[in-house]
């Protein structure tokens, strides 16, 4: 063999060996690639492998779908074609760091970028990078996730939250949102003002710091009910509690709870209202009511005691002037007779006045519980009491069948007696005819006492029910002007109002309502304030 | 007939005297003006050693020193006195006074009428019923 032939053989042998090695290598590579591709295609995300020059060297099916390209169209293209910004720049090593270092910094952190489809539309992506050492230098694998849906949800959430916050801030009440642990997670400006805190001081704190009692306890579910149920039971009912300001001062509050389902479990929104003003007003009202009641009671007591104590000396004056009159009438001179007559008359009038005042004050102080009674029997008793005056005046008292009513027996006798007595007293030239009737009006009976007496001018309809109000001279009709005031007080005590309808010369009709016994007491109370 | 009137108001004493005088002249009306004196009269003590045992007592409720309720309770707790009809004659019309008087065994409760003729009628009625029609036990001091 020539030297040349020897060299050639050697070269050929080497080449063949090299070829064989190359064959082996490429087969190994191909096997590797298959395995790698299998992994690539199985990935849920789009996968794009890029070299240092920003060239796409591998994509998977997901990436093809995401970007709307066939892989042949993508291989060899610059990655900028599908991710215009933020990717290629990250591949570049600068003076201070190697490409691997640069990439290593991005690993594990999702980078949000904008991707561009073949049809020119954009979509938001999140990208995760990982370096891959290879013979051609460091390759970069990018896992790309389409985050359009998530983005939309996030935007919606932000929008919702700002809308919710708007609502929260617009609410007239302080709003405090609390989680299951009793921790404050949201407050509005009103709540800040009410409690004297800045919201940063409140968020994360226990709600007990501002509402020490009665709130946190309500958040707790027990064996029998869930938190949602526990809170639901409180909904719509104002719970009156005490609020504690930052400066440790307390103020009365009313809270309304509503549950709010959230990913962190049931949250509770509490609308907090400062009810100091209302409480003060309520307390004032109660004080005034108590004052009024006491003053009324004192007045009644005064009237009762005064008239009783006045009666004693007056009885002496009246008795002795009467004794004087009966024993010495006509035995002294004419002047003495006249003087005695005036004294007797004055004492008698004063006695009637005191008796009527006593009767008036007793309507308030001696009133009994209203009970079911027969108004017809009561009228009969009143008529019996008036026997003498009815007979003397030749009056006729008639009545329709009268119903059972809820009334104070004694007071109803007095009411009928005063009205029938007045009808007899204020009679015209004709013999008095008085008729009593009752008509049903809802839960009540409207009574009417009608006469054929002298009647009353319309302008006096109100006035006649006032104390000491008289329309006639003493020489015409005797009286104290208390009788109808007593009637008014009795009717008012029975929850009604007495009215009169009359025309001078054509008689009068007095009307007043009484509760029917068959009107269900609860239902009747229900419609009254 | 001996009637004991226990009454502090001179005006009422005189009126009652006038009324009894008009009703029946045979009545012996004895008057004491407070509760302590009333008990002295009934027990024939002090100034009242010679007092007769009354056949009938008219008692006002409001009296100085010892009030009428106490006097009534003592009369009705005393075996020798409790058979004497004791009638309350007072200005009070209070239900409480009426009930407590009967609980203390008052024989009757009367309130003083405001009008003189009514008062006269009342005393006449008392005289007719208690001192004329009613049979009263006859008593002797030494029983």
Interface residues (C-beta under 8 A of the other chain):
Chain A: X308 X311 X312 X315 X316 X318 X319 X320 X322 X323 X326 X348 X351 X355
Chain B: X9 X11 X12 X15 X18 X91 X112 X114 X115 X116 X117 X119
